[in-house]
Amino acid sequence: MTTVKVANHENPSESVEVPRESLLEAFSSYTTLHGFHFALSSTNRVRQIIWILLLILTSVVLIYQLAYSTQRVLEYASMVQVETRNEDSITFPAISICSNNMMQKSKILGKDAQRYLDLLDQKKEDQWDAISQSFSPDFDIEKAVHQYGLNLSLAMKSCHYGRYLKCNPSHFTTFKEFRYGLCYTFNSGKRESAFISHDTGPTSGLSITLDAQPEEYYSLYSSTGTGFRVIVHDQSEFPWVEKHGWEIPPGFSTNVRLARKEISSLESPYNSNCSRDTNYASQSYCLVQCYSDMVVKRCGCHMLGMTEETGHTPWCSPQQIKACVYTTSRRFQPNMCSCPVRCSRVEFDVQLSSLYYPPDNFWETISNERSLTIYANDTKKFQEWYRRRVIQLNVFYKELTTEVRKEKEAYTISDLAGDFGGNMGLFLGCSILTIAEFIDLLVVYLVHRHKKRTAKIQ
């Protein structure tokens, strides 16, 4: 009878010879796999069949659970963990402001800037041929908005940050936007470090009073109404005013209560599809750059507010805007661009409320200003005139807290290993070491076969 040496588990330093036919029975006597001994060596046939069926059933259930758990891992599902962090101080966001009037009427009448706007105004279509004859092809729209656009020094009646800082135009940086022309950003962080908020409420944020100058409104770009468009954003974010901003009208004091959020998302293949390795400051900047490249490629020109990478491409003429740019804009979709959102970013929840402005007890404080207007002797008309043009904007934190939102894997490889180990113990009463026992059995069997073949050859 052929024998195979098998480790003696009572004395590991010794080994015993076991007949090959009894190898499995010997293995069943020491394996940690529950029920295996009864399935192989039971003297009762019925009992043996029952244990074999039980082993098969529990093994099938274990395989099913393993397949289900593996599927959960491959689904790349995620969950969001939200916690609130109390702060002693928080970085104040950037505030970008654009007038709803691109260029001032009194400054552009009779100039190419007026003709540029007229050539885009569908209401003046019957005059386009005559206007085109006197319109210079070398017209520079960027230079025009700098000369004739919103002048913050004249429009800003008062500005305060916190209780003590009286802000002025030097605290603002500029940028251009196709629809609104020259815009301004407070606390952009470009010229100096961003301001820090140490308290909540209107007296701890930005309070600015602006003159909308409605008598200066001109063209289709100012036909939607009088006021300003505002956006609150992190210093690292591009101010996409057209898409994410909101309007503030004259005659009201608009309060903007802020709640800061830090968001951390998972990279692809998770559903957020964010990216940590980005070559751009923000997703908004990337989308504007993508749109700019599309306009340059399709129309052969670039628009006001487009990113500088367009190089020396000429400005789009009114004819190119009507014939090509408008069509490109309508067809543009964000999914045309490879612009994933950044995995780590700061966002702000905004809560707006308004009060009628100014209050009745305010008029005496500006009696000197009334004397400079044509309504010096008519208080009621002066009040109507003032409310039609003046806006107050207050931006502040409602709480010194940061909402931290972390996206995490809903089911990880560690969870899979833990569940598999738990299911092995539940259904078969074994562990990973039991698998090692089967591997050991296979090795012993293969070694025996090799020795037997060698003996036959000899």
Contacts in CASP RR format, 6 or more apart in sequence:
PFRMAT RR
TARGET T0000
AUTHOR 0000-0000-0000
METHOD contacts of the structure
MODEL  1
MTTVKVANHENPSESVEVPRESLLEAFSSYTTLHGFHFALSSTNRVRQII
WILLLILTSVVLIYQLAYSTQRVLEYASMVQVETRNEDSITFPAISICSN
NMMQKSKILGKDAQRYLDLLDQKKEDQWDAISQSFSPDFDIEKAVHQYGL
NLSLAMKSCHYGRYLKCNPSHFTTFKEFRYGLCYTFNSGKRESAFISHDT
GPTSGLSITLDAQPEEYYSLYSSTGTGFRVIVHDQSEFPWVEKHGWEIPP
GFSTNVRLARKEISSLESPYNSNCSRDTNYASQSYCLVQCYSDMVVKRCG
CHMLGMTEETGHTPWCSPQQIKACVYTTSRRFQPNMCSCPVRCSRVEFDV
QLSSLYYPPDNFWETISNERSLTIYANDTKKFQEWYRRRVIQLNVFYKEL
TTEVRKEKEAYTISDLAGDFGGNMGLFLGCSILTIAEFIDLLVVYLVHRH
KKRTAKIQ
1 19 0 8 1.000
1 21 0 8 1.000
2 19 0 8 1.000
2 20 0 8 1.000
2 448 0 8 1.000
2 452 0 8 1.000
3 17 0 8 1.000
3 18 0 8 1.000
3 19 0 8 1.000
3 20 0 8 1.000
4 17 0 8 1.000
4 18 0 8 1.000
4 19 0 8 1.000
4 20 0 8 1.000
4 23 0 8 1.000
4 444 0 8 1.000
4 445 0 8 1.000
4 448 0 8 1.000
5 15 0 8 1.000
5 16 0 8 1.000
5 17 0 8 1.000
5 18 0 8 1.000
5 444 0 8 1.000
6 15 0 8 1.000
6 16 0 8 1.000
6 17 0 8 1.000
6 18 0 8 1.000
6 23 0 8 1.000
6 26 0 8 1.000
6 27 0 8 1.000
6 444 0 8 1.000
7 15 0 8 1.000
8 14 0 8 1.000
8 15 0 8 1.000
8 16 0 8 1.000
9 30 0 8 1.000
18 26 0 8 1.000
20 448 0 8 1.000
23 441 0 8 1.000
23 444 0 8 1.000
23 445 0 8 1.000
24 40 0 8 1.000
25 40 0 8 1.000
25 41 0 8 1.000
27 36 0 8 1.000
27 437 0 8 1.000
27 441 0 8 1.000
28 36 0 8 1.000
28 37 0 8 1.000
28 39 0 8 1.000
28 40 0 8 1.000
28 41 0 8 1.000
29 37 0 8 1.000
29 41 0 8 1.000
31 37 0 8 1.000
31 434 0 8 1.000
31 437 0 8 1.000
31 438 0 8 1.000
32 429 0 8 1.000
32 430 0 8 1.000
32 431 0 8 1.000
32 433 0 8 1.000
32 434 0 8 1.000
32 437 0 8 1.000
33 428 0 8 1.000
33 429 0 8 1.000
33 430 0 8 1.000
33 434 0 8 1.000
33 437 0 8 1.000
34 428 0 8 1.000
34 429 0 8 1.000
34 430 0 8 1.000
35 51 0 8 1.000
35 54 0 8 1.000
35 55 0 8 1.000
36 55 0 8 1.000
38 47 0 8 1.000
38 48 0 8 1.000
38 51 0 8 1.000
39 48 0 8 1.000
39 51 0 8 1.000
39 52 0 8 1.000
39 55 0 8 1.000
40 48 0 8 1.000
42 48 0 8 1.000
42 51 0 8 1.000
55 428 0 8 1.000
58 427 0 8 1.000
58 428 0 8 1.000
59 427 0 8 1.000
59 428 0 8 1.000
61 423 0 8 1.000
61 427 0 8 1.000
62 423 0 8 1.000
62 424 0 8 1.000
62 427 0 8 1.000
62 428 0 8 1.000
65 419 0 8 1.000
65 420 0 8 1.000
65 423 0 8 1.000
65 427 0 8 1.000
66 420 0 8 1.000
66 423 0 8 1.000
69 411 0 8 1.000
69 415 0 8 1.000
69 416 0 8 1.000
69 419 0 8 1.000
69 420 0 8 1.000
70 416 0 8 1.000
72 410 0 8 1.000
72 411 0 8 1.000
72 416 0 8 1.000
73 411 0 8 1.000
73 412 0 8 1.000
73 413 0 8 1.000
73 415 0 8 1.000
73 416 0 8 1.000
75 411 0 8 1.000
76 269 0 8 1.000
76 270 0 8 1.000
76 271 0 8 1.000
76 409 0 8 1.000
77 409 0 8 1.000
77 410 0 8 1.000
77 411 0 8 1.000
78 266 0 8 1.000
78 270 0 8 1.000
78 271 0 8 1.000
78 272 0 8 1.000
78 407 0 8 1.000
78 408 0 8 1.000
78 409 0 8 1.000
78 410 0 8 1.000
79 407 0 8 1.000
79 408 0 8 1.000
79 409 0 8 1.000
79 410 0 8 1.000
80 405 0 8 1.000
80 406 0 8 1.000
80 407 0 8 1.000
80 408 0 8 1.000
81 405 0 8 1.000
81 406 0 8 1.000
81 407 0 8 1.000
81 408 0 8 1.000
82 403 0 8 1.000
82 404 0 8 1.000
82 405 0 8 1.000
82 406 0 8 1.000
83 403 0 8 1.000
83 404 0 8 1.000
84 401 0 8 1.000
84 402 0 8 1.000
84 403 0 8 1.000
84 404 0 8 1.000
85 401 0 8 1.000
85 402 0 8 1.000
85 403 0 8 1.000
85 404 0 8 1.000
86 400 0 8 1.000
86 401 0 8 1.000
87 400 0 8 1.000
87 401 0 8 1.000
87 402 0 8 1.000
88 198 0 8 1.000
88 400 0 8 1.000
89 196 0 8 1.000
89 197 0 8 1.000
89 198 0 8 1.000
89 400 0 8 1.000
90 196 0 8 1.000
90 197 0 8 1.000
90 260 0 8 1.000
90 397 0 8 1.000
90 400 0 8 1.000
90 402 0 8 1.000
91 194 0 8 1.000
91 195 0 8 1.000
91 196 0 8 1.000
91 197 0 8 1.000
91 235 0 8 1.000
92 161 0 8 1.000
92 187 0 8 1.000
92 194 0 8 1.000
92 195 0 8 1.000
92 196 0 8 1.000
92 197 0 8 1.000
92 205 0 8 1.000
92 206 0 8 1.000
92 397 0 8 1.000
93 187 0 8 1.000
93 232 0 8 1.000
93 233 0 8 1.000
93 234 0 8 1.000
93 235 0 8 1.000
93 258 0 8 1.000
93 260 0 8 1.000
93 348 0 8 1.000
93 395 0 8 1.000
94 185 0 8 1.000
94 186 0 8 1.000
94 187 0 8 1.000
94 188 0 8 1.000
94 189 0 8 1.000
94 194 0 8 1.000
94 232 0 8 1.000
94 233 0 8 1.000
94 234 0 8 1.000
94 235 0 8 1.000
94 237 0 8 1.000
94 239 0 8 1.000
95 185 0 8 1.000
95 186 0 8 1.000
95 187 0 8 1.000
95 206 0 8 1.000
95 230 0 8 1.000
95 231 0 8 1.000
95 232 0 8 1.000
95 395 0 8 1.000
96 175 0 8 1.000
96 183 0 8 1.000
96 184 0 8 1.000
96 185 0 8 1.000
96 186 0 8 1.000
96 230 0 8 1.000
96 231 0 8 1.000
96 233 0 8 1.000
96 239 0 8 1.000
96 241 0 8 1.000
97 183 0 8 1.000
97 184 0 8 1.000
97 185 0 8 1.000
97 186 0 8 1.000
97 208 0 8 1.000
97 210 0 8 1.000
97 228 0 8 1.000
97 229 0 8 1.000
97 230 0 8 1.000
97 393 0 8 1.000
98 150 0 8 1.000
98 177 0 8 1.000
98 180 0 8 1.000
98 181 0 8 1.000
98 183 0 8 1.000
98 184 0 8 1.000
98 228 0 8 1.000
98 229 0 8 1.000
98 230 0 8 1.000
98 241 0 8 1.000
99 149 0 8 1.000
99 150 0 8 1.000
99 155 0 8 1.000
99 180 0 8 1.000
99 181 0 8 1.000
99 183 0 8 1.000
99 212 0 8 1.000
99 227 0 8 1.000
99 228 0 8 1.000
100 180 0 8 1.000
100 212 0 8 1.000
100 217 0 8 1.000
100 221 0 8 1.000
100 222 0 8 1.000
100 224 0 8 1.000
100 225 0 8 1.000
100 226 0 8 1.000
100 227 0 8 1.000
100 228 0 8 1.000
100 229 0 8 1.000
100 247 0 8 1.000
101 149 0 8 1.000
101 150 0 8 1.000
101 212 0 8 1.000
101 213 0 8 1.000
101 216 0 8 1.000
101 217 0 8 1.000
101 218 0 8 1.000
101 221 0 8 1.000
101 222 0 8 1.000
102 117 0 8 1.000
102 145 0 8 1.000
102 149 0 8 1.000
102 179 0 8 1.000
102 180 0 8 1.000
102 181 0 8 1.000
102 219 0 8 1.000
102 221 0 8 1.000
102 222 0 8 1.000
103 113 0 8 1.000
103 117 0 8 1.000
103 144 0 8 1.000
103 145 0 8 1.000
103 148 0 8 1.000
103 149 0 8 1.000
103 181 0 8 1.000
103 218 0 8 1.000
103 219 0 8 1.000
104 148 0 8 1.000
104 149 0 8 1.000
104 151 0 8 1.000
104 213 0 8 1.000
104 216 0 8 1.000
104 218 0 8 1.000
105 215 0 8 1.000
105 216 0 8 1.000
105 217 0 8 1.000
105 218 0 8 1.000
106 216 0 8 1.000
107 113 0 8 1.000
107 147 0 8 1.000
107 148 0 8 1.000
107 149 0 8 1.000
108 114 0 8 1.000
108 117 0 8 1.000
108 144 0 8 1.000
108 148 0 8 1.000
108 218 0 8 1.000
112 135 0 8 1.000
112 136 0 8 1.000
112 139 0 8 1.000
112 144 0 8 1.000
113 139 0 8 1.000
113 144 0 8 1.000
113 147 0 8 1.000
113 148 0 8 1.000
114 218 0 8 1.000
115 131 0 8 1.000
115 134 0 8 1.000
115 135 0 8 1.000
115 139 0 8 1.000
116 135 0 8 1.000
116 139 0 8 1.000
116 141 0 8 1.000
116 144 0 8 1.000
116 318 0 8 1.000
117 218 0 8 1.000
117 219 0 8 1.000
117 220 0 8 1.000
117 221 0 8 1.000
118 124 0 8 1.000
118 127 0 8 1.000
118 128 0 8 1.000
118 131 0 8 1.000
118 219 0 8 1.000
119 128 0 8 1.000
119 131 0 8 1.000
119 132 0 8 1.000
119 135 0 8 1.000
119 318 0 8 1.000
119 319 0 8 1.000
120 219 0 8 1.000
120 220 0 8 1.000
120 318 0 8 1.000
120 321 0 8 1.000
120 322 0 8 1.000
121 219 0 8 1.000
121 220 0 8 1.000
122 220 0 8 1.000
123 220 0 8 1.000
124 131 0 8 1.000
132 319 0 8 1.000
135 318 0 8 1.000
137 317 0 8 1.000
139 315 0 8 1.000
139 317 0 8 1.000
140 315 0 8 1.000
141 304 0 8 1.000
141 315 0 8 1.000
142 176 0 8 1.000
142 304 0 8 1.000
142 315 0 8 1.000
145 176 0 8 1.000
145 181 0 8 1.000
145 182 0 8 1.000
145 304 0 8 1.000
146 182 0 8 1.000
149 181 0 8 1.000
149 182 0 8 1.000
150 181 0 8 1.000
150 182 0 8 1.000
150 183 0 8 1.000
150 184 0 8 1.000
152 169 0 8 1.000
152 172 0 8 1.000
152 184 0 8 1.000
153 169 0 8 1.000
154 211 0 8 1.000
154 213 0 8 1.000
155 210 0 8 1.000
155 211 0 8 1.000
155 212 0 8 1.000
155 213 0 8 1.000
156 168 0 8 1.000
156 169 0 8 1.000
156 208 0 8 1.000
156 209 0 8 1.000
156 210 0 8 1.000
156 211 0 8 1.000
157 209 0 8 1.000
157 210 0 8 1.000
157 211 0 8 1.000
157 390 0 8 1.000
158 207 0 8 1.000
158 208 0 8 1.000
158 209 0 8 1.000
159 166 0 8 1.000
159 167 0 8 1.000
159 168 0 8 1.000
159 171 0 8 1.000
159 206 0 8 1.000
159 207 0 8 1.000
159 208 0 8 1.000
159 209 0 8 1.000
160 166 0 8 1.000
160 167 0 8 1.000
160 206 0 8 1.000
160 207 0 8 1.000
160 208 0 8 1.000
161 167 0 8 1.000
161 171 0 8 1.000
161 187 0 8 1.000
161 195 0 8 1.000
161 205 0 8 1.000
161 206 0 8 1.000
161 207 0 8 1.000
162 203 0 8 1.000
162 204 0 8 1.000
162 205 0 8 1.000
162 206 0 8 1.000
162 207 0 8 1.000
163 203 0 8 1.000
163 204 0 8 1.000
167 186 0 8 1.000
167 206 0 8 1.000
167 208 0 8 1.000
169 184 0 8 1.000
170 191 0 8 1.000
171 186 0 8 1.000
171 187 0 8 1.000
172 184 0 8 1.000
172 185 0 8 1.000
172 186 0 8 1.000
172 188 0 8 1.000
173 184 0 8 1.000
173 185 0 8 1.000
173 188 0 8 1.000
173 190 0 8 1.000
173 191 0 8 1.000
174 182 0 8 1.000
174 183 0 8 1.000
174 184 0 8 1.000
174 185 0 8 1.000
175 183 0 8 1.000
175 185 0 8 1.000
175 239 0 8 1.000
175 305 0 8 1.000
176 182 0 8 1.000
176 183 0 8 1.000
176 304 0 8 1.000
176 305 0 8 1.000
177 183 0 8 1.000
177 241 0 8 1.000
177 242 0 8 1.000
177 304 0 8 1.000
177 305 0 8 1.000
178 242 0 8 1.000
178 303 0 8 1.000
178 304 0 8 1.000
178 305 0 8 1.000
178 306 0 8 1.000
179 221 0 8 1.000
179 241 0 8 1.000
179 242 0 8 1.000
180 221 0 8 1.000
180 229 0 8 1.000
180 241 0 8 1.000
180 242 0 8 1.000
181 304 0 8 1.000
181 305 0 8 1.000
183 239 0 8 1.000
183 241 0 8 1.000
185 239 0 8 1.000
186 206 0 8 1.000
186 208 0 8 1.000
187 194 0 8 1.000
187 195 0 8 1.000
187 206 0 8 1.000
187 235 0 8 1.000
188 235 0 8 1.000
189 235 0 8 1.000
194 235 0 8 1.000
197 204 0 8 1.000
197 205 0 8 1.000
197 396 0 8 1.000
197 397 0 8 1.000
197 400 0 8 1.000
198 204 0 8 1.000
198 400 0 8 1.000
199 400 0 8 1.000
200 396 0 8 1.000
200 397 0 8 1.000
200 398 0 8 1.000
200 399 0 8 1.000
200 400 0 8 1.000
201 396 0 8 1.000
201 397 0 8 1.000
201 398 0 8 1.000
202 255 0 8 1.000
202 394 0 8 1.000
202 396 0 8 1.000
203 396 0 8 1.000
204 396 0 8 1.000
204 397 0 8 1.000
205 394 0 8 1.000
205 395 0 8 1.000
205 396 0 8 1.000
205 397 0 8 1.000
206 393 0 8 1.000
206 394 0 8 1.000
206 395 0 8 1.000
206 396 0 8 1.000
207 392 0 8 1.000
207 393 0 8 1.000
207 394 0 8 1.000
207 395 0 8 1.000
208 392 0 8 1.000
208 393 0 8 1.000
209 390 0 8 1.000
209 391 0 8 1.000
209 392 0 8 1.000
209 393 0 8 1.000
210 228 0 8 1.000
210 390 0 8 1.000
210 391 0 8 1.000
210 392 0 8 1.000
210 393 0 8 1.000
211 389 0 8 1.000
211 390 0 8 1.000
211 391 0 8 1.000
212 226 0 8 1.000
212 227 0 8 1.000
212 228 0 8 1.000
212 250 0 8 1.000
212 389 0 8 1.000
212 390 0 8 1.000
212 391 0 8 1.000
213 389 0 8 1.000
214 226 0 8 1.000
214 250 0 8 1.000
214 388 0 8 1.000
214 389 0 8 1.000
217 225 0 8 1.000
217 226 0 8 1.000
225 249 0 8 1.000
226 249 0 8 1.000
226 250 0 8 1.000
226 388 0 8 1.000
226 389 0 8 1.000
227 247 0 8 1.000
227 248 0 8 1.000
227 249 0 8 1.000
227 250 0 8 1.000
227 391 0 8 1.000
228 247 0 8 1.000
228 248 0 8 1.000
228 391 0 8 1.000
228 393 0 8 1.000
229 241 0 8 1.000
229 245 0 8 1.000
229 246 0 8 1.000
229 247 0 8 1.000
229 248 0 8 1.000
230 245 0 8 1.000
230 246 0 8 1.000
230 247 0 8 1.000
230 248 0 8 1.000
230 256 0 8 1.000
230 393 0 8 1.000
231 239 0 8 1.000
231 240 0 8 1.000
231 241 0 8 1.000
231 244 0 8 1.000
231 245 0 8 1.000
231 246 0 8 1.000
232 256 0 8 1.000
232 258 0 8 1.000
232 348 0 8 1.000
232 350 0 8 1.000
232 395 0 8 1.000
233 239 0 8 1.000
233 244 0 8 1.000
233 348 0 8 1.000
234 345 0 8 1.000
234 346 0 8 1.000
234 347 0 8 1.000
234 348 0 8 1.000
236 281 0 8 1.000
236 282 0 8 1.000
236 345 0 8 1.000
236 346 0 8 1.000
237 281 0 8 1.000
237 282 0 8 1.000
237 284 0 8 1.000
237 285 0 8 1.000
237 345 0 8 1.000
237 346 0 8 1.000
238 281 0 8 1.000
238 282 0 8 1.000
238 284 0 8 1.000
238 285 0 8 1.000
238 288 0 8 1.000
239 284 0 8 1.000
240 284 0 8 1.000
240 287 0 8 1.000
240 288 0 8 1.000
243 284 0 8 1.000
244 284 0 8 1.000
246 350 0 8 1.000
246 352 0 8 1.000
248 254 0 8 1.000
248 391 0 8 1.000
248 393 0 8 1.000
249 391 0 8 1.000
250 387 0 8 1.000
250 388 0 8 1.000
250 389 0 8 1.000
250 390 0 8 1.000
250 391 0 8 1.000
251 356 0 8 1.000
251 357 0 8 1.000
251 358 0 8 1.000
251 387 0 8 1.000
251 388 0 8 1.000
251 390 0 8 1.000
251 391 0 8 1.000
252 354 0 8 1.000
252 355 0 8 1.000
252 356 0 8 1.000
252 357 0 8 1.000
252 391 0 8 1.000
252 392 0 8 1.000
253 354 0 8 1.000
253 355 0 8 1.000
253 356 0 8 1.000
253 357 0 8 1.000
253 358 0 8 1.000
253 392 0 8 1.000
253 393 0 8 1.000
253 394 0 8 1.000
254 352 0 8 1.000
254 353 0 8 1.000
254 354 0 8 1.000
254 391 0 8 1.000
254 392 0 8 1.000
254 393 0 8 1.000
254 394 0 8 1.000
255 352 0 8 1.000
255 353 0 8 1.000
255 354 0 8 1.000
255 355 0 8 1.000
255 394 0 8 1.000
255 396 0 8 1.000
256 350 0 8 1.000
256 351 0 8 1.000
256 352 0 8 1.000
256 393 0 8 1.000
256 394 0 8 1.000
256 395 0 8 1.000
256 396 0 8 1.000
257 350 0 8 1.000
257 351 0 8 1.000
257 352 0 8 1.000
257 353 0 8 1.000
257 396 0 8 1.000
257 397 0 8 1.000
257 398 0 8 1.000
258 348 0 8 1.000
258 349 0 8 1.000
258 350 0 8 1.000
258 351 0 8 1.000
258 395 0 8 1.000
258 396 0 8 1.000
258 397 0 8 1.000
258 398 0 8 1.000
259 348 0 8 1.000
259 349 0 8 1.000
259 351 0 8 1.000
259 397 0 8 1.000
259 398 0 8 1.000
259 399 0 8 1.000
259 401 0 8 1.000
259 403 0 8 1.000
260 346 0 8 1.000
260 348 0 8 1.000
260 397 0 8 1.000
260 401 0 8 1.000
260 402 0 8 1.000
260 403 0 8 1.000
261 346 0 8 1.000
261 347 0 8 1.000
261 348 0 8 1.000
261 349 0 8 1.000
261 402 0 8 1.000
261 403 0 8 1.000
261 404 0 8 1.000
261 405 0 8 1.000
262 344 0 8 1.000
262 345 0 8 1.000
262 346 0 8 1.000
262 402 0 8 1.000
262 403 0 8 1.000
262 404 0 8 1.000
262 405 0 8 1.000
263 344 0 8 1.000
263 345 0 8 1.000
263 346 0 8 1.000
263 347 0 8 1.000
263 405 0 8 1.000
264 343 0 8 1.000
264 344 0 8 1.000
264 404 0 8 1.000
264 405 0 8 1.000
264 406 0 8 1.000
264 407 0 8 1.000
265 272 0 8 1.000
265 274 0 8 1.000
265 341 0 8 1.000
265 343 0 8 1.000
265 344 0 8 1.000
265 407 0 8 1.000
266 272 0 8 1.000
266 274 0 8 1.000
266 343 0 8 1.000
266 407 0 8 1.000
266 408 0 8 1.000
266 409 0 8 1.000
267 273 0 8 1.000
267 274 0 8 1.000
267 275 0 8 1.000
267 276 0 8 1.000
267 343 0 8 1.000
268 274 0 8 1.000
268 275 0 8 1.000
268 340 0 8 1.000
270 407 0 8 1.000
270 409 0 8 1.000
272 341 0 8 1.000
272 343 0 8 1.000
272 407 0 8 1.000
273 340 0 8 1.000
273 341 0 8 1.000
274 340 0 8 1.000
274 341 0 8 1.000
274 342 0 8 1.000
274 343 0 8 1.000
275 340 0 8 1.000
275 341 0 8 1.000
275 342 0 8 1.000
275 343 0 8 1.000
276 342 0 8 1.000
276 343 0 8 1.000
276 344 0 8 1.000
278 286 0 8 1.000
278 340 0 8 1.000
278 342 0 8 1.000
280 286 0 8 1.000
280 289 0 8 1.000
280 339 0 8 1.000
282 342 0 8 1.000
282 345 0 8 1.000
283 339 0 8 1.000
283 340 0 8 1.000
283 341 0 8 1.000
283 342 0 8 1.000
285 307 0 8 1.000
286 337 0 8 1.000
286 339 0 8 1.000
287 334 0 8 1.000
287 337 0 8 1.000
287 339 0 8 1.000
288 305 0 8 1.000
288 306 0 8 1.000
288 307 0 8 1.000
289 307 0 8 1.000
289 309 0 8 1.000
290 336 0 8 1.000
290 337 0 8 1.000
290 338 0 8 1.000
290 339 0 8 1.000
291 306 0 8 1.000
291 328 0 8 1.000
291 329 0 8 1.000
291 332 0 8 1.000
291 337 0 8 1.000
292 302 0 8 1.000
292 303 0 8 1.000
292 306 0 8 1.000
292 307 0 8 1.000
292 309 0 8 1.000
292 310 0 8 1.000
293 309 0 8 1.000
293 310 0 8 1.000
294 328 0 8 1.000
294 332 0 8 1.000
294 336 0 8 1.000
295 301 0 8 1.000
295 302 0 8 1.000
295 303 0 8 1.000
295 306 0 8 1.000
295 316 0 8 1.000
295 324 0 8 1.000
295 325 0 8 1.000
295 328 0 8 1.000
296 302 0 8 1.000
296 306 0 8 1.000
296 310 0 8 1.000
296 313 0 8 1.000
298 324 0 8 1.000
298 328 0 8 1.000
299 316 0 8 1.000
299 320 0 8 1.000
299 324 0 8 1.000
299 325 0 8 1.000
299 328 0 8 1.000
300 313 0 8 1.000
300 314 0 8 1.000
300 316 0 8 1.000
300 320 0 8 1.000
300 324 0 8 1.000
301 313 0 8 1.000
301 314 0 8 1.000
301 315 0 8 1.000
301 316 0 8 1.000
301 317 0 8 1.000
301 320 0 8 1.000
301 325 0 8 1.000
302 310 0 8 1.000
302 311 0 8 1.000
302 313 0 8 1.000
302 314 0 8 1.000
302 315 0 8 1.000
302 316 0 8 1.000
303 315 0 8 1.000
303 316 0 8 1.000
303 321 0 8 1.000
303 325 0 8 1.000
304 315 0 8 1.000
316 324 0 8 1.000
316 325 0 8 1.000
351 398 0 8 1.000
357 387 0 8 1.000
357 390 0 8 1.000
357 391 0 8 1.000
357 392 0 8 1.000
358 386 0 8 1.000
358 387 0 8 1.000
358 390 0 8 1.000
358 392 0 8 1.000
363 370 0 8 1.000
363 379 0 8 1.000
363 383 0 8 1.000
366 386 0 8 1.000
370 376 0 8 1.000
370 379 0 8 1.000
370 382 0 8 1.000
373 382 0 8 1.000
373 385 0 8 1.000
375 381 0 8 1.000
375 382 0 8 1.000
375 385 0 8 1.000
376 382 0 8 1.000
421 431 0 8 1.000
421 432 0 8 1.000
424 430 0 8 1.000
424 431 0 8 1.000
424 432 0 8 1.000
424 434 0 8 1.000
425 431 0 8 1.000
428 434 0 8 1.000
END
